[in-house]
Amino acid sequence: MHKPAHKTGNMDGSVIVCSAPGRASIIGNPTDMYGGKVLSCAVNERAHCELVQSDELTIIMGDDRITVRHPGDLLLKRDKFDIAKAALFALEIDPEVNRFQVHLSTDVPEQAGLAGSTAMLTSMIGVLLIYLGLDLNRYEVAEMVKRIEYKNMNLTCGYQDQYMAAFGGLNFMDFAGKSSMEQLPDEPFATIEPLGEHVHELPMILAHTGVMRNSGTVHKSLRERWLEGEKAVVNGYERISELAQLGKKAMILQDWQEMGILMNENHAIQRDLGGSGESNEILIKAALANGALGAKLSGAGGGGTIIALTHDIEGATRGLLKAGAERVFGLGPSSKGMIAEKRPI
């Protein structure tokens, strides 16, 4: 590991705080890593980070903490502190020069397919940018977080999570030209189209299976098949991207019958490609059996969370809990993206 350049921050007796939301894919996933289109909504649950001056560089997560004294201490160990360490390394924070304490926490269910780890990394980046006096727009923040996850943390994932953490709300997103994962100099930013002002009702709920999984693992196998040109994967993801475009229209028109059909087709394609799991299917069947118009994975699969479109929230909730859902909760179309600020202590 190279030794980071000296970068200092000015706290002025202040505390820096930042939060960022998790997200739920409504339709179009997982084409955000294949140059496709996705309709996605933030959730009310958020990740939080707080930075205060200290006599040593300390990372706190829950009841656990580590002290970072040398650049070598930022080596990743595949544990809960990797997110914070990757952010510190990427922004060239030198623990021999920079002394502060960061406290990370989250309301987003862990490894549930709701981009909780990306939300946490985004909140960490938010406080560090203020600490260093760097002014990045939301597109630049999303791209930085994506770069850290892919190049520093070796995670195979698309661009939806990072853009949703940065922008929040309810968005139709187009990732044309962003399928290489390498973030080449000529690669465009994603196109983000907020839909919140056009959608006055969002009759959808999320159900968490309680099964934890790493989305990078799920994506990697399908990614390799797509790169090899497997016809079923290539054609399937082209169709899912089209479904997101159609879903945007159905949502704006509040045509929930059509939206349900599109969501079900999205899931059928991903399921048949091997991107689902038994726990997902149990909850999806329970949602449909209890009157949902559509139900699908809200993330990568192999566990995690499903999203259901239903006009009977209470009935669907009872059915999902009876089927084994660990938790049922709503979406957060008004949940803002990354919020970072410096406050006096």
C-alpha positions in Angstrom: 0.0 0.0 0.0 1.3 3.4 -0.9 1.4 6.1 1.8 -1.4 8.6 1.3 -0.6 12.2 0.7 -1.0 14.6 3.6 -4.5 16.1 3.6 -5.7 18.1 6.6 -9.2 19.2 7.5 -10.5 22.1 9.6 -13.1 21.2 12.2 -13.4 24.5 14.0 -14.9 22.7 17.0 -17.7 21.4 14.9 -19.3 18.0 14.2 -19.9 16.8 10.6 -22.9 14.6 10.0 -24.2 12.9 6.9 -26.9 10.4 6.0 -27.9 8.6 2.9 -30.9 6.3 2.0 -31.2 2.7 1.0 -33.2 2.0 -2.1 -35.6 -0.5 -3.6 -35.7 -1.4 -7.3 -39.2 -1.3 -8.6 -38.5 -2.5 -12.1 -35.5 -2.8 -14.4 -33.0 -4.4 -12.1 -30.3 -5.6 -12.5 -29.7 -3.8 -15.9 -28.0 -0.9 -14.2 -24.8 -2.8 -14.6 -25.5 -3.6 -18.3 -26.2 -0.1 -19.7 -29.9 -0.5 -19.0 -32.7 1.4 -17.4 -34.1 1.2 -13.8 -37.1 2.6 -11.9 -36.0 2.9 -8.3 -37.2 4.4 -5.1 -35.4 5.4 -1.9 -36.5 3.9 1.4 -37.0 5.8 4.7 -34.3 3.8 6.3 -30.9 5.5 6.2 -27.2 5.1 7.0 -25.6 7.7 9.2 -22.0 8.9 9.8 -20.7 11.5 12.3 -17.2 12.9 12.4 -15.7 14.8 15.3 -12.2 15.9 16.1 -10.2 13.5 18.3 -6.6 12.8 19.4 -6.5 9.7 17.2 -8.2 8.3 14.1 -11.0 6.0 15.4 -13.8 4.1 13.6 -16.8 3.2 15.6 -19.6 0.9 14.5 -22.1 -0.1 17.2 -20.2 -1.5 20.2 -17.1 -2.1 18.2 -14.3 0.3 17.4 -10.8 0.2 15.8 -8.0 2.8 16.0 -6.1 3.5 12.7 -2.6 4.7 13.5 -0.7 3.9 10.3 -1.5 3.7 6.6 -1.1 -0.1 6.8 -4.1 -0.2 9.2 -6.3 0.7 6.2 -5.8 -2.7 4.6 -9.2 -4.3 4.1 -9.9 -7.4 6.1 -13.4 -8.3 4.8 -15.0 -7.2 8.0 -17.5 -4.5 9.0 -14.8 -1.8 9.0 -13.9 -2.2 5.4 -16.4 0.4 4.2 -14.9 3.1 6.4 -11.3 2.1 5.6 -11.9 2.1 1.9 -13.3 5.6 2.1 -10.3 6.8 4.1 -7.9 5.3 1.7 -9.6 6.6 -1.4 -9.6 10.2 -0.1 -5.9 9.8 1.0 -6.5 10.3 4.7 -3.3 9.8 6.5 -3.9 8.5 10.1 -0.5 9.9 11.1 -1.7 13.4 10.3 -5.6 13.3 10.4 -7.0 12.7 13.9 -10.8 12.3 14.2 -13.4 9.9 15.2 -16.1 8.6 12.8 -19.2 6.9 14.1 -21.2 4.8 11.6 -24.7 3.4 12.0 -27.6 2.3 9.9 -31.3 1.7 9.9 -31.2 -0.2 6.6 -31.4 -4.0 7.1 -28.0 -5.6 6.6 -27.3 -7.4 3.3 -30.9 -7.2 2.4 -30.7 -6.1 -1.2 -31.5 -2.5 -0.3 -28.0 -1.1 -0.9 -27.4 -0.6 2.8 -23.6 -0.9 2.4 -23.6 1.7 -0.4 -25.7 4.1 1.7 -23.1 3.7 4.5 -20.2 4.3 2.2 -21.9 7.4 0.8 -22.5 8.8 4.3 -18.9 8.3 5.1 -17.8 10.0 1.9 -20.1 12.9 2.7 -18.5 13.7 6.0 -15.0 13.3 4.5 -15.7 15.7 1.7 -16.8 18.4 4.1 -13.8 17.7 6.3 -11.4 18.1 3.4 -13.3 21.1 2.0 -14.1 19.4 -1.3 -17.3 20.4 -3.2 -18.6 17.6 -5.4 -22.0 17.4 -7.0 -24.3 14.4 -6.6 -23.2 12.9 -9.9 -19.5 13.1 -8.9 -20.4 11.6 -5.4 -22.2 8.7 -7.0 -19.3 8.0 -9.4 -16.8 8.2 -6.6 -18.7 5.7 -4.4 -19.0 3.4 -7.4 -15.3 3.6 -8.1 -14.4 2.8 -4.4 -16.7 -0.2 -4.4 -15.4 -1.6 -7.6 -11.7 -0.8 -7.5 -11.0 -0.6 -3.8 -13.5 -3.1 -2.4 -13.6 -5.5 -5.4 -17.4 -5.5 -5.5 -19.2 -6.3 -8.8 -22.3 -4.1 -8.8 -24.1 -1.7 -11.0 -24.7 2.1 -10.7 -28.2 2.2 -9.3 -27.2 2.0 -5.6 -24.7 4.8 -5.7 -27.0 7.2 -7.7 -29.9 6.5 -5.5 -27.9 7.1 -2.3 -26.7 10.4 -3.8 -30.1 11.6 -5.2 -32.8 9.8 -3.2 -36.5 10.1 -4.1 -38.2 8.2 -6.9 -36.3 8.1 -10.1 -36.2 6.7 -13.6 -32.5 6.2 -14.4 -30.8 5.5 -17.7 -27.3 3.9 -17.6 -26.6 3.9 -21.3 -22.8 3.8 -21.9 -22.1 2.5 -18.4 -21.7 -1.3 -18.8 -17.9 -1.6 -18.7 -17.6 -1.1 -14.9 -14.2 0.6 -15.5 -15.5 4.2 -15.4 -13.4 5.2 -18.4 -12.7 8.9 -19.1 -15.3 9.1 -21.9 -18.0 7.3 -19.9 -21.1 9.5 -19.4 -22.9 10.2 -16.2 -26.2 8.4 -15.7 -29.4 10.2 -16.7 -31.5 10.8 -13.6 -35.2 11.7 -14.1 -37.1 12.4 -10.8 -40.7 11.2 -11.0 -41.9 12.2 -7.5 -44.0 15.2 -8.6 -45.9 13.1 -11.2 -46.7 10.1 -8.8 -49.1 10.8 -6.1 -49.6 7.3 -4.9 -47.2 4.4 -4.5 -49.1 1.3 -3.4 -46.0 -0.8 -2.7 -44.4 -2.6 0.2 -41.2 -4.3 0.9 -40.7 -7.6 2.7 -37.4 -8.7 4.0 -36.7 -12.5 4.0 -34.2 -12.3 6.8 -31.7 -14.1 4.6 -28.4 -12.2 4.2 -26.4 -12.3 1.0 -23.7 -10.4 -0.9 -25.1 -8.8 -4.0 -21.6 -8.8 -5.6 -21.6 -12.6 -5.5 -25.0 -12.9 -7.1 -24.1 -10.4 -9.8 -20.7 -11.9 -10.7 -22.0 -15.2 -12.1 -24.6 -13.5 -14.3 -22.1 -10.9 -15.2 -19.7 -13.5 -16.5 -22.5 -15.1 -18.5 -23.4 -11.7 -20.0 -19.8 -11.0 -20.9 -19.6 -14.3 -22.6 -22.6 -13.4 -24.8 -25.0 -16.0 -23.5 -28.1 -15.3 -25.5 -30.6 -15.9 -22.7 -28.9 -13.4 -20.4 -28.3 -10.7 -23.1 -31.8 -10.9 -24.5 -33.3 -11.1 -21.0 -31.6 -8.0 -19.8 -32.5 -6.1 -23.0 -36.1 -7.0 -22.3 -35.9 -6.0 -18.6 -34.5 -2.6 -19.6 -37.5 -2.2 -21.9 -39.8 -3.1 -19.1 -38.4 -0.3 -17.0 -39.2 2.2 -19.8 -42.8 0.8 -20.0 -43.0 0.9 -16.2 -42.2 4.6 -16.1 -45.2 5.3 -18.3 -47.5 2.9 -16.3 -46.4 4.6 -13.0 -47.0 8.2 -14.3 -50.4 7.1 -15.6 -51.1 5.3 -12.3 -51.9 2.2 -14.4 -51.2 -0.3 -11.6 -52.6 -3.3 -13.4 -50.1 -2.8 -16.2 -47.3 -2.1 -13.7 -48.0 -5.4 -11.9 -47.8 -7.3 -15.2 -44.4 -5.6 -16.0 -43.0 -6.3 -12.5 -44.0 -10.0 -12.8 -42.3 -10.3 -16.2 -39.2 -8.7 -14.8 -39.0 -11.2 -12.0 -39.8 -14.2 -14.2 -36.8 -13.3 -16.4 -34.4 -12.9 -13.5 -35.7 -16.0 -11.8 -35.3 -18.1 -14.9 -31.7 -16.9 -15.2 -31.0 -18.2 -11.7 -31.1 -14.8 -10.0 -33.6 -15.6 -7.4 -33.8 -18.0 -4.4 -36.2 -20.1 -2.4 -36.8 -17.5 0.3 -37.6 -14.9 -2.3 -40.0 -17.2 -4.1 -41.9 -18.0 -0.9 -42.6 -14.3 -0.2 -43.4 -13.5 -3.8 -45.9 -16.3 -4.0 -47.4 -15.2 -0.7 -47.8 -11.6 -1.9 -49.5 -12.7 -5.1 -51.7 -15.1 -3.2 -52.8 -12.2 -1.0 -53.9 -10.0 -3.8 -50.7 -8.3 -5.0 -50.8 -7.2 -8.7 -47.1 -7.7 -9.0 -44.1 -8.9 -6.9 -40.4 -9.3 -7.6 -37.0 -9.0 -6.2 -36.0 -5.5 -5.1 -32.3 -6.3 -5.3 -29.8 -8.9 -6.5 -31.5 -12.1 -5.2 -30.3 -15.1 -3.3 -32.1 -13.7 -0.2 -32.8 -10.1 0.6 -36.0 -8.3 0.0 -39.0 -8.4 -2.3 -41.2 -5.6 -3.5 -45.0 -6.1 -3.9 -47.6 -3.9 -5.6 -50.8 -4.1 -3.7 -53.9 -2.0 -2.9 -54.5 -4.1 0.2 -51.4 -3.2 2.3 -52.7 -4.7 5.5 -53.8 -8.0 3.9 -50.6 -8.4 2.0 -48.6 -7.6 5.2 -50.4 -10.3 7.2 -49.8 -12.8 4.4 -46.1 -12.0 4.1 -45.5 -12.2 7.8 -47.4 -15.5 8.0 -45.2 -16.7 5.1 -42.0 -16.0 7.1 -41.1 -12.4 6.3 -38.9 -11.0 9.0 -40.0 -7.5 8.4 -42.5 -5.6 6.1 -42.1 -1.9 5.5 -42.8 0.9 3.0 -40.9 2.9 0.4 -39.7 6.5 0.9 -40.4 8.4 -2.3 -39.8 11.7 -0.4 -36.6 10.4 1.3 -33.9 12.8 0.3 -30.5 11.7 -1.1 -27.2 12.3 0.7 -27.5 15.1 3.3 -24.2 16.3 4.7 -23.5 19.3 6.9 -21.2 20.8 9.6 -22.8 21.7 12.9 -21.5 23.5 16.0 -21.0 21.2 19.0 
